[in-house]
Amino acid sequence: MFNKGNNVPSWNSILASMVLGIVLPMLSVGCSTTASLPPSIAVGLDGLRNEAVSLRGQVEKTVGALKEMMAKPQADLSPQYQSFTHELGILEAKVDEARQQRAATETVVKDQFMAWDESLKQLQNEESRQRAAERRSATEATYSGIQRKIAELKKEWTPFITDLKDTRQYLKSDLSKEGLYAMEPTAERVFDQQNTVIKRLDEVIEAMDVAIKRS
């Protein structure tokens, strides 16, 4: 009944294929569970990601305006100062928008977890409860990772935005080359901090990109 040629698979190879056929689909299901997010959370994160991208661009514009004024001060500093304060005002508005979006996203996440917890109480099958719990845990881990990145950004952001505001405030009452000189150390801190702030923003954006693309 069986040919004993070299092309005939052994029992061990057949058994190995059977095992892989069972195990690999299970691993695939597990990976998709840990990688994907519920649609409502993915939509919220997408909105937050867009705010972060917009914020990143505005950081560069604001610091650019300050650099222009500090490096190439004109005889009349008013236009350069107005450009700087204009860009900083936009930056502050974008920060507020990002905070609002984050609050909205956190509300969606909270509602999603409450719905999961309620569903878990209603499930009768042990395997179903376990899978649902794993799904909840995976989502929580993904979202917590993004929150950690945001916390790291905030540590760098607070002194950065404080120095920008201090520069605006001081020059408001002393808009002169001597005033620029007085604020030079503060401006230099801003320039030094910019790269780190951008890096932290990029890390937040990347973390959200990964979470959204897997959803």
N, C-alpha and C positions, 0 to 999 in steps of 0.2 A: 504493500500500500504506500509506503514512503520510500522515496529515493534517498540514498545515503551519500549524495554528493556534497561538495563543499558549500553549495548554496542553500542547503536545508538548515534552517535555524535550529539551534539546540533548545532543549526545554528551559535552560537557564535564561537564554535570551528572550524566549517567549514570555516567561514569568516576569522578567525585568520590564518588558514592554507593557505588560498588563498593569504592573505597579505604577509605572510612569503615567499610563493612561488614566489612572484613578487619582494619583497624587497631584499631577500638574494642574488639572482643572481646579482642584481644591485650593492650591496655592494661588492660582489666578484670581479666584473669588476673593481670597483673603487680601491680595494686593489691591484690588479695586476698592475693597471696603476701607482699607486704611488710607487710600490715596484720594478718594473722591469726597466731595462735599455736597450737602443738600443744596438744591437750586437756590433757595432763598438766601442762604449764607453766601453762596458763590456770587450772587447778584450784588449783595451788600459789599462784599470785598472788592468786586470790580469797580464799584463806585468810589470806594476808599482808595483804590489803586490809582484811579484817574486823578483824584485830588492830590495824591502824593507826587504824581508826574508833573502836574501843574505847579505844585509847590517847588519842586526841584528847579524848574525853569525860572521861576520868579526869584529864587535865591540868587541865581547867576545874574539876573538883570539888576537886582538891588545892589549886590556887591560890585558889579561892574560900574554902576553909577557912582558909588562911593570912591572906587579906585580912580575914576576919571577926575573927580573933584580933587582928590588928594594928590594925584600925580601931575595933573595939568591944570592947576587953578587959574581961572581967568581973572582979569582985573575986576570985573563985576561977578561976584560969586553967586548971585541970586539965581540965575538960570540953572546952574549946576546943582545948587542946593535944592531947588524946587524939583529937579529931575530925581535926585536922590530920595527926597521925602515922598514924592509921588510913587516911586517904585516900592518904597518901604510900606507905604499905606496899602498898596495892592497886596504885598506879602502878608501883612497883618490880616487883611480880609480873607485871603486864601487859607490862612491858618484857622480862622474861625469856621470857614466852610468845611475844612478837613475835620475839625472837632465835631461839628454837627453830623457829618457823615459817619464818623466813628461811633458817635452815640447812637445813631440810627442802626448801624450794623450790630452793635452790642445788644440792642433791643431785640433784633431779629434772632441773634444767636441765643439769647436767653429764652425767647419764645420756643425756639426749636428744641432746646434741651428740656424744657418743661413738657413739651408734647411727647418727646421720647420717654421721659420718666413716666408719664401717664400711660403711654402705650405698653411699656415694660410691665406695669402692674396688671394689665389686662391679658397679656400673653399667657397661654396655658402650656404650650409646648416648651420643654426645656431647651431644645436646640434653637428654637426661634428666639427665646429670651437671650441665649448666649450670643447669637449672631447680632441681635439688636444692640446688646450691651457693647459688643466689640465695635460696632459701627459708631455708636455714641462716643466711645473712648478714642477711636481714631480721629474723629472730627474734633474732639476736645484737644487732642495733642497737636493737631495741625493749627488750630486757632491760637492755642497757647504759644506756639512757636512764633507766630506772627506778632502776638502781643509782646513777647520778649524783645523782638526786633524794634518795635515801636518804643519800648522803654529805653532801649539803648540809644535810640535817636533822641529821645527827650533829654537825656543827660547832656548831650552835646548841644542840643538846640537852645536850652535855657540860657547859658552864658552868651551864646552867639546872638540871639535876638535882643538880649539885654544890652550888649555893646552897641548894636545898631541903633536902638532907641536912645541910648545915652548920647551917642554922637549927634543924632537929630536934635535932641533937647538942648545940648550945649550950644551947638552952632546957631540955634534959633536966636540966641541972645548975643552971640559973638561971631557973626559971619564975617570973618576977616582971615587973612593969611596967618596972623598970630593965633587966631582961634583954631585954624586947621592944625597948626603946629602943636597946640595944647592937646588936641585930640588924636594926634598921630599914634601914640601907643595903643589907644583903644581901637583905632582903625586897623592897625597892624594885627591886633588879636583877631579881628573879624576876618582879615585876609588869611591868617593862619588856620582859623577854625573852618573856613569854607570847605576845604577838601574833605575834612572829617565829616562835616554835616552832609555833604553830597554823598559820601560813601555810605553813611548810615541810611540815608534816604533810598539809595540804590538797593541796599540790603532789604529794606522793607518792601520795596516794589518787587524785587526778585522773589521774596517769600510769598507774596500774594500772587504773583504770576504763576508760580509752581502750583499753588493750591487751586487756582482757578482753572488752569489748563488740564489738571487731572480730574476736574469735576465733570 
